[in-house]
Amino acid sequence: MKNLLLTLLLLPALAAAKVPRRGGHSAKTMDAESPFYYTSLMMRYNAGDETLTDEDYHYLYYGYAYQESYKPLDANPDLDKLLLLASGLDPDNPAGRRSKRCSTRARMHWPATRSAPRSST
């Protein structure tokens, strides 16, 4: 029942979604004469142009993949550092000991979790 309700709620959004066609976006976003030229759309977006249409945003979104600055597989050092911190490792010395903040937090919570009574149900 829950899945059916969720499907019915999402159906209008899926019907309105525009699927990009192959080749159309790269040609339109890289042609300086096109109204969907990526650089001019990005300049309008950054200027806060309120006249941008849904189609303009569509080409702005998909046109970014054809820009030289788009490098989805490059390493992100900030994300790596965040993941090391989240795992409790010291980002300055990942092969070494765990960070003091994480080990202190773990020591503070360990006795509370070990001594908590468990329910039999």
C-alpha positions as CSV (number, residue, x, y, z in Angstrom):
1,M,0.0,0.0,0.0
2,K,2.8,2.4,0.9
3,N,4.6,1.7,-2.4
4,L,1.4,2.3,-4.4
5,L,0.9,5.6,-2.6
6,L,4.5,6.7,-3.2
7,T,4.2,5.7,-6.9
8,L,1.0,7.7,-7.3
9,L,2.7,10.8,-5.7
10,L,5.8,10.6,-7.8
11,L,4.0,9.8,-11.1
12,P,3.4,13.5,-12.1
13,A,7.0,14.4,-11.4
14,L,8.2,11.5,-13.6
15,A,5.9,12.4,-16.4
16,A,7.1,16.0,-16.4
17,A,10.8,14.9,-16.4
18,K,12.5,15.7,-19.7
19,V,14.9,13.0,-20.9
20,P,17.9,14.4,-22.8
21,R,18.4,13.2,-26.4
22,R,21.9,12.2,-27.6
23,G,23.8,14.9,-29.4
24,G,21.3,17.7,-29.0
25,H,22.7,19.2,-25.9
26,S,26.3,19.3,-26.9
27,A,25.5,21.0,-30.2
28,K,23.2,23.6,-28.7
29,T,25.3,24.4,-25.6
30,M,28.6,24.8,-27.6
31,D,27.2,26.9,-30.5
32,A,27.7,30.6,-29.7
33,E,24.8,31.5,-31.9
34,S,22.4,29.2,-30.0
35,P,20.0,30.7,-27.4
36,F,21.2,27.8,-25.2
37,Y,24.9,28.6,-25.4
38,Y,26.3,27.5,-22.1
39,T,28.5,30.5,-21.4
40,S,25.6,33.0,-21.9
41,L,23.2,30.9,-19.9
42,M,25.7,30.7,-17.0
43,M,26.3,34.5,-17.2
44,R,22.5,35.0,-17.0
45,Y,22.2,32.6,-14.1
46,N,25.1,34.2,-12.1
47,A,23.5,37.7,-12.8
48,G,20.3,36.5,-11.1
49,D,18.2,36.7,-14.3
50,E,14.7,35.8,-13.3
51,T,13.6,35.3,-17.0
52,L,15.4,32.0,-17.3
53,T,12.9,29.3,-18.3
54,D,12.7,25.7,-17.4
55,E,14.2,24.9,-20.8
56,D,17.1,27.3,-20.1
57,Y,17.8,25.5,-16.8
58,H,17.6,22.2,-18.5
59,Y,20.3,23.1,-21.0
60,L,22.3,24.8,-18.2
61,Y,22.2,21.6,-16.2
62,Y,23.1,19.1,-19.0
63,G,25.4,21.5,-20.8
64,Y,27.8,21.6,-17.9
65,A,28.9,18.0,-18.8
66,Y,30.4,19.3,-22.0
67,Q,32.6,22.0,-20.3
68,E,36.3,21.6,-19.7
69,S,35.8,22.3,-16.0
70,Y,33.6,19.3,-15.7
71,K,35.8,16.5,-14.2
72,P,33.6,14.1,-12.3
73,L,36.4,11.6,-11.7
74,D,39.0,14.0,-10.3
75,A,39.9,13.5,-6.7
76,N,38.3,15.8,-4.2
77,P,40.8,16.4,-1.3
78,D,38.1,18.1,0.9
79,L,35.8,15.1,0.5
80,D,38.6,12.7,1.3
81,K,39.5,14.7,4.4
82,L,35.8,14.7,5.5
83,L,35.5,10.9,5.1
84,L,38.7,10.4,7.1
85,L,37.3,12.5,9.9
86,A,34.0,10.7,9.8
87,S,35.8,7.4,10.1
88,G,37.7,8.6,13.1
89,L,41.1,8.7,11.4
90,D,43.5,11.7,11.7
91,P,43.5,13.3,8.2
92,D,47.1,14.5,8.7
93,N,48.3,11.0,9.5
94,P,45.7,8.5,8.1
95,A,48.0,5.5,8.5
96,G,48.6,6.4,12.2
97,R,46.4,6.4,15.2
98,R,42.8,7.5,15.4
99,S,42.1,11.2,16.1
100,K,41.9,12.1,19.8
101,R,38.5,13.7,19.4
102,C,37.0,10.4,18.0
103,S,38.7,8.2,20.6
104,T,37.5,10.5,23.5
105,R,34.0,10.4,22.2
106,A,34.1,6.7,21.9
107,R,35.4,6.3,25.4
108,M,32.6,8.6,26.7
109,H,29.9,6.5,25.1
110,W,31.3,3.0,25.5
111,P,30.4,2.4,29.2
112,A,26.9,3.8,28.7
113,T,26.2,1.4,25.8
114,R,27.7,-1.6,27.7
115,S,25.8,-1.1,30.9
116,A,22.4,-0.3,29.4
117,P,19.7,-2.9,30.2
118,R,18.3,-4.8,27.3
119,S,14.7,-5.5,27.0
120,S,13.6,-9.2,26.7
121,T,10.8,-8.5,24.2
